[in-house]
Amino acid sequence: MAVIAPMLAKLGYDPYANPPNYGKPDPKILENTRRVYKGEFQLPDFLKEKPQNHHKVDELTPEGFPLTSIPVLWTPPQNTTQTPVYTKLNKLSKWSS
């Protein structure tokens, strides 16, 4: 554990202890743990899982993302008869053939 989590030693724990000893838990932690084991704990509404949007396979990108989630960062020019800038620059270069 000392190699994986060197911060344990800096926080005062023995990274070589097996099983690890993290000290005595606070009374509030013990009470919450007891409530969870007895089934008294109710998950707050804001932590409950929200339903996910399910997409058809043909609505996904090859990476598996929904097509609607991909932002459009570039659109092709509408006027395709215009010469690209790099072609104009190459014609002006003395090294171009």
Secondary structure, 3 states (H helix, E strand, C coil): CCCCCCHHHHCCCCCCCCCCCCCCCCHHHHHHHHHHHHCCCCCCHHHCCCCCCCCCHHHECCCCCEHHHCCCCCCCCCCCCCCCHHHHHHHHCCCCC
